[in-house]
Every structure is written in structure tokens, then in C-alpha cells.
Amino acid sequence: MKFIHLYLIGYFVLVLGAVLALWHAGALARIGAAWIAIGIVIALGVGIMLAVTSGKPTITRE
């Protein structure tokens, strides 16, 4: 498995844990569904951008 995939999986686990903690604390009950969806889309976008920028490029000698 590539480094970029491991980073992205770890980020998604982190976001899922944060969402579950907010849900368990009752904070998500006071926020509208549209704002929750917007936050999830933004978190996914940031995770993809971080995973791509942290990927190690392969340099080949030709």
C-alpha cells in the first residue's frame, strides 16, 4: 500500500473519530444537517489535499 493511501486512511479515521465524539457529546444536535454536510465535504477535501501533498515522489534515473 502506498504512503499516500495510508495517510488518507489515517486522516479519515481521525475525522470519523472527531465526528463520533461530537455526536456523543450532543454538539451535532444543535447544528443543521446542511452545515454538517458542508463540514464533511470540506474535511474530505482537506484530507485529499494533505494526502496528495505529503506523497513522496519517485525519482528514477534514466
N, C-alpha and C positions, 0 to 999 in steps of 0.2 A: 504494500500500500504506500502510495506516495506521501511525502511530507505534507503537501497541501491538503490532502484528504483527511489526514489525522488532525490537522489544525482546524479544519472546518467542522469535523465531527465534535471535537472538544468544545468549540465555540457554541455549537447548537445545544450540547449538553448543559453548558453554562447558562444559556438563555432559557432553556427549559426549566432548570432549577430555580432561576430567578422568578419566572412566571408562576411556578408552583408555590414558591414562598409567598409571593404577593397574593395569590388566590387563597392560600391557607390563612393568611393574616386578615383577609377580608377587604383588602385595598382595591381589588378589582371590581367589587360590587358597587363601588361609588363612581366608577369610570364607565362611560358609554361604550358600547360594543364597537362603534366606528373608530374611536380613539385607540382601543385595544388592537384592532386590526391594523391601523396605521403604524402603531408602535412595533408590532411584529414584523411588518414589511420593512420598516427602517432597520430593525435589528438584523434581519436576514441579509439585507443589502450591505450593512456594515461588516457582517461576518464574511460575506463573499469577498468584499474588497480587501479585508485584512488577510484572508487566506491567500488571495492572489498575490498581494504584495510581499507576503512572507515566504512565498515559494522560492526554493533555491534553483536558479537556472543551471542547466547543464552546459558546460563548455566542452566542446570537442575540438581536438586538434586534427586539422586536415592538411 
